[in-house]
C-alpha cells in the first residue's frame, strides 16, 4: 500500500506508491547454495550458481534465468531429480521469476523444491523451513495472506526446534512473520515480533551488526505506518549509522537506509532534510550498480515523489519517466514496478489538471496490477481508487462510483472493516456522495471513517 500522495479538503485522496521496506524484510534463503560433489559436473554447477548470483546482484534477471536453468539441468543430470542440490537450483530459478513478478512460473518451482527437501531431509530440517519461508514470501507478494501465514509459522516452529529460540535464523523468521502482519495492518501482532527479532540479533550478533540494522529499519517502518514518527526517526538513524560503519558509506544497504529516512522526512513535509538523502542514495546505487539498475529506478521514483509533493512538477516528470524506462527495460513492460511508475506519473498529471494524460496511465497500471496479482489484491484497490478519483475530479460520477465501491470491498475483505485504508475508501466514497447530493449517505460514511481513524491499532 502506498503512502497517501494528495489530500485536499473534501476532495479525493489519491495514493502514490513508493518502495519503503526495500530489502531485509524477507531475505532470500538458500538462494545460492553450494555443496555438490567436487567432480567436474559439480564444479560446473557451483560455477553456474556463482554466475547466477552475480547476475542477480547486478539486476540482469533475464540473463540470470538462462544460467539458472542451465544450473538446474546440470544438477538433475549429476545427482538426479530428487537431490537437495536440485531443490536449491529450483529455488534459485523460482526467486528470479518472483523478483520479476512472474508468480505463475515461480510457484511450482518453489513447491517442487520444498517437496524434494521434505522427502530427502525430513519435514523438520532447517532447509525445509527455508523453502517454507520462500513459498510464503511468494504468497505474501500475491496478497494471499491466509496462505502465507501458516507457512511462516511452520517455518518458525522448525527453526526454533532445530536451532533454539535465540538463533539468528529464528530472528529472521520472526521478522518475516511480523512483516506479514504489518502488511495487513495488524500492528499489535507485528510489533512484539519485530522487537523479539531485534533482541535476538543484538544478543547473538552484537549491537552493530547489519542484521540489527535490518531489524531497526523494519521496526521504524512499522512506526512510520502508524504515524509514530518520533519513534521511527531514531531507529532509522541508528540503522543508517550501523550500515555506514559496518558496510561502508557507499554500500547499497546504506542507500536503502537513506531512502527510508528520507521518506520519513517526506511524510512529515521536511523537504530540505529529505532531498539530499534521496540524492545521495541515487549516487550510491548508480556507482554500485550502474545507471540502469532497478535500485536506481526506485531511487529516482522516490526523489520524483519529493518534487511532486512540493509542486515542482517539471523536476518530477523526467525522473518518473526515467524510472519507468529503466524498469520496463530490466523487468519487462508488465512488471508491478512499472505499474507503480505509471500510477505515480498519472498522479502527477492529475495534479496539473492533465486528465487526458493521466487516464491511460491509471488504466494501464490497473491492468498490469490485476494481471499480476489477481482481482482482489490490495494494490488493485489502490489503482481502482486512483482511477475513480480522477473521474470524480472531472465530475464523471457514474464512472467513479463502482470503482470506489470495488476498491472499498477489496480492502474490507483483505484488511477487515477497521483498517485505515478502509477509512480512505470511505472518505472518497463520501466525497462522491456529497458531490451527487446524497448528504445523509456522505455523512454516514464520513462518521464511520472518523471512527476508524480514532482507533488505536
SVG drawing of the C-alpha trace seen along z (x, -y; Angstrom):
<svg xmlns="http://www.w3.org/2000/svg" viewBox="-29 -23 65 62">
<polyline fill="none" stroke="black" stroke-width="0.4" points="0.0,0.0 1.4,-3.3 1.9,-6.5 -1.0,-9.0 0.0,-11.3 -2.5,-14.1 -5.0,-15.2 -7.4,-18.1 -10.4,-19.4 -13.3,-17.1 -11.6,-16.0 -10.5,-12.5 -7.4,-11.0 -5.0,-9.6 -2.4,-7.2 1.1,-7.1 3.4,-4.1 6.9,-4.3 9.3,-1.5 9.9,-1.8 10.6,1.6 13.1,2.2 15.3,5.1 15.7,7.1 12.1,7.7 12.1,11.1 15.6,12.1 16.4,14.9 17.3,18.2 19.3,20.9 19.1,18.8 22.5,19.6 23.6,22.7 26.6,24.9 27.8,28.3 27.7,30.8 30.4,33.3 33.8,32.0 34.0,33.5 33.7,31.8 30.0,31.5 29.8,30.4 32.3,27.7 30.3,26.6 27.2,26.4 28.9,24.3 30.3,22.0 26.9,21.5 25.4,20.7 28.0,18.1 27.2,16.6 23.5,16.6 24.3,14.8 26.4,12.2 23.8,11.5 21.1,11.3 23.0,8.7 23.5,6.7 19.8,6.8 20.4,8.7 17.5,11.1 16.8,12.3 20.4,13.5 20.3,14.9 17.3,17.1 19.1,18.6 22.1,19.5 19.9,20.8 18.1,23.1 21.4,24.5 22.4,25.0 19.2,26.9 19.8,29.1 23.4,29.9 22.2,30.7 19.5,33.0 22.0,34.9 24.6,35.2 22.7,36.1 19.2,37.0 15.9,35.2 15.3,35.7 18.5,34.4 18.7,31.4 21.0,29.6 18.3,29.8 16.0,28.2 18.5,25.4 18.5,24.8 14.7,24.9 14.6,22.3 17.1,20.0 15.1,20.1 11.8,19.5 13.3,16.5 14.4,15.0 10.8,15.4 9.4,14.0 11.5,10.9 10.2,10.1 6.6,10.7 6.3,13.9 4.4,15.7 2.8,18.4 6.3,19.6 7.7,19.3 5.1,21.2 5.5,24.7 9.3,24.4 9.1,23.4 6.7,26.3 8.9,28.9 11.9,27.6 10.0,27.9 8.8,31.4 12.3,32.6 13.7,31.3 10.9,32.8 11.5,36.2 15.3,36.1 15.9,34.3 12.7,34.8 9.9,32.4 11.7,30.8 15.0,29.9 16.1,26.2 16.4,26.4 12.6,27.2 12.0,24.2 13.9,22.1 11.7,23.4 8.5,22.8 9.7,19.2 10.3,18.6 7.0,20.0 5.3,17.8 7.1,14.8 5.6,15.6 2.1,15.8 2.6,12.6 3.6,10.8 0.4,12.1 -1.7,10.9 -2.6,14.4 -2.0,13.7 -4.1,16.6 -1.9,19.0 1.4,17.3 0.8,17.2 0.7,20.9 3.9,21.4 5.7,18.7 4.5,20.2 5.6,23.7 8.9,22.3 9.4,20.5 8.5,23.6 11.1,25.7 13.8,23.2 13.0,22.8 13.0,26.6 16.2,27.2 18.3,24.2 16.8,22.9 14.7,19.8 17.7,17.4 19.2,18.3 19.6,15.6 17.6,17.7 14.7,17.6 15.1,13.8 14.8,13.8 11.7,15.9 10.1,13.7 10.9,10.7 9.2,12.2 6.0,13.1 5.9,9.6 6.3,8.2 3.2,10.2 1.2,8.8 2.4,5.3 1.3,5.6 -2.2,6.4 -2.3,3.6 -2.1,6.0 0.3,3.7 -0.3,5.1 0.7,8.5 3.7,7.3 5.4,5.1 6.4,7.7 7.7,10.0 9.9,7.2 11.1,6.4 11.9,10.0 13.7,10.4 15.8,7.3 16.6,8.5 17.8,11.9 20.0,10.3 21.5,7.8 22.4,10.6 23.6,13.1 25.4,10.8 26.2,7.6 24.6,4.2 26.5,3.1 25.7,6.0 24.0,5.3 21.1,7.7 20.5,5.5 20.2,2.5 17.7,4.5 15.5,5.1 15.8,1.4 14.7,0.4 11.7,2.6 10.5,1.6 11.0,-2.0 8.8,-1.4 6.1,0.1 6.1,-3.1 6.0,-5.2 2.9,-3.3 1.2,-4.2 2.3,-7.8 4.6,-7.4 7.4,-9.5 9.1,-10.4 9.7,-6.7 10.7,-5.9 13.4,-8.6 16.0,-7.4 15.6,-3.8 16.2,-4.8 19.2,-6.9 20.7,-4.1 20.1,-1.7 21.9,-4.1 24.8,-4.5 25.3,-0.8 25.3,-0.2 27.7,-3.0 30.1,-1.7 29.8,2.0 29.5,1.8 31.0,-1.5 29.3,-4.7 28.9,-3.6 27.1,-0.2 23.7,0.3 22.2,1.1 23.2,-2.4 21.2,-3.7 18.2,-1.8 18.5,-3.4 19.0,-6.8 15.8,-6.2 13.8,-5.2 14.9,-8.1 14.3,-10.5 10.8,-9.0 10.1,-9.6 11.1,-13.3 9.0,-13.5 6.0,-12.1 6.4,-15.0 6.9,-17.5 10.5,-18.1 11.7,-18.6 15.0,-20.2 16.1,-17.2 14.8,-14.6 16.2,-15.9 20.0,-15.4 19.3,-11.9 17.4,-10.9 20.2,-12.3 22.9,-10.6 21.0,-7.3 20.9,-7.7 24.6,-8.4 25.4,-5.3 23.3,-3.0 24.5,-4.4 28.1,-3.9 27.4,-0.4 25.1,1.0 25.3,-1.4 22.6,-3.8 20.1,-1.3 19.6,0.9 16.1,1.4 17.5,-0.1 18.3,-3.3 14.8,-3.3 13.5,-3.0 15.6,-6.0 14.5,-8.1 10.9,-7.4 11.2,-8.4 13.0,-11.7 10.3,-12.4 7.7,-11.9 9.5,-14.5 9.4,-17.0 5.8,-16.2 4.9,-16.7 6.4,-20.2 4.6,-21.0 7.9,-21.0 6.3,-19.1 8.9,-20.0 11.6,-18.3 9.4,-15.3 8.2,-14.3 11.6,-13.4 12.5,-11.4 9.3,-9.3 9.8,-8.7 13.4,-7.7 12.4,-5.3 9.7,-3.8 12.1,-3.3 14.6,-1.5 12.0,0.8 10.5,1.6 13.9,2.5 15.1,4.5 11.9,6.1 9.6,6.1 6.6,3.9 4.1,5.9 6.0,5.8 4.4,4.3 7.2,1.7 6.3,0.4 2.7,0.1 4.0,-1.9 5.8,-4.3 2.7,-4.7 0.5,-5.3 2.8,-8.0 3.2,-9.7 -0.6,-9.7 -0.9,-11.3 1.5,-14.0 -0.6,-14.7 -3.8,-14.7 -2.3,-17.3 -1.7,-19.5 -5.2,-19.0 -3.8,-17.0 -6.5,-14.4 -6.2,-13.1 -2.6,-12.1 -3.4,-10.7 -6.3,-8.4 -4.5,-5.9 -1.6,-5.6 -4.0,-4.8 -5.8,-2.3 -2.6,-0.5 -1.3,-0.5 -4.6,1.1 -4.5,3.7 -0.9,4.7 -1.7,5.0 -4.8,7.1 -3.0,9.4 0.0,9.9 -1.8,10.1 -5.4,11.0 -8.6,9.0 -8.7,8.9 -5.2,7.7 -4.7,4.5 -2.6,2.9 -5.6,3.3 -7.6,1.4 -5.1,-1.5 -5.3,-1.6 -9.1,-1.5 -9.2,-4.3 -6.9,-6.5 -8.8,-6.0 -12.1,-6.7 -10.6,-9.8 -9.6,-11.0 -13.2,-10.6 -14.6,-12.3 -12.4,-15.3 -13.9,-15.6 -17.4,-15.1 -17.8,-11.7 -19.6,-10.3 -21.2,-7.3 -17.7,-6.0 -16.2,-6.8 -18.7,-5.2 -18.4,-1.5 -14.6,-1.8 -14.7,-3.3 -17.1,-0.6 -15.0,2.2 -11.8,0.7 -13.5,0.4 -14.8,4.0 -11.3,5.4 -9.9,3.5 -12.6,4.6 -12.1,8.2 -8.3,8.2 -7.8,5.9 -11.0,6.0 -13.5,3.3 -11.4,1.1 -8.2,0.6 -7.0,-3.0 -7.1,-2.1 -10.8,-1.3 -11.2,-4.8 -9.6,-6.2 -12.1,-4.4 -15.0,-5.5 -13.8,-9.2 -13.5,-9.1 -16.9,-7.5 -18.3,-10.1 -16.8,-12.8 -18.7,-11.3 -21.9,-11.1 -21.7,-14.7 -20.9,-15.7 -24.1,-13.8 -26.3,-15.5 -26.5,-12.4 -25.7,-14.3 -27.0,-11.8 -25.1,-8.9 -22.0,-11.1 -22.3,-11.9 -22.7,-8.3 -19.6,-7.3 -17.6,-10.2 -18.5,-9.3 -17.5,-5.7 -14.2,-6.8 -13.6,-9.1 -14.3,-6.3 -11.7,-4.1 -9.2,-7.0 -9.7,-7.4 -8.9,-3.8 -5.6,-2.8 -4.1,0.1"/>
</svg>
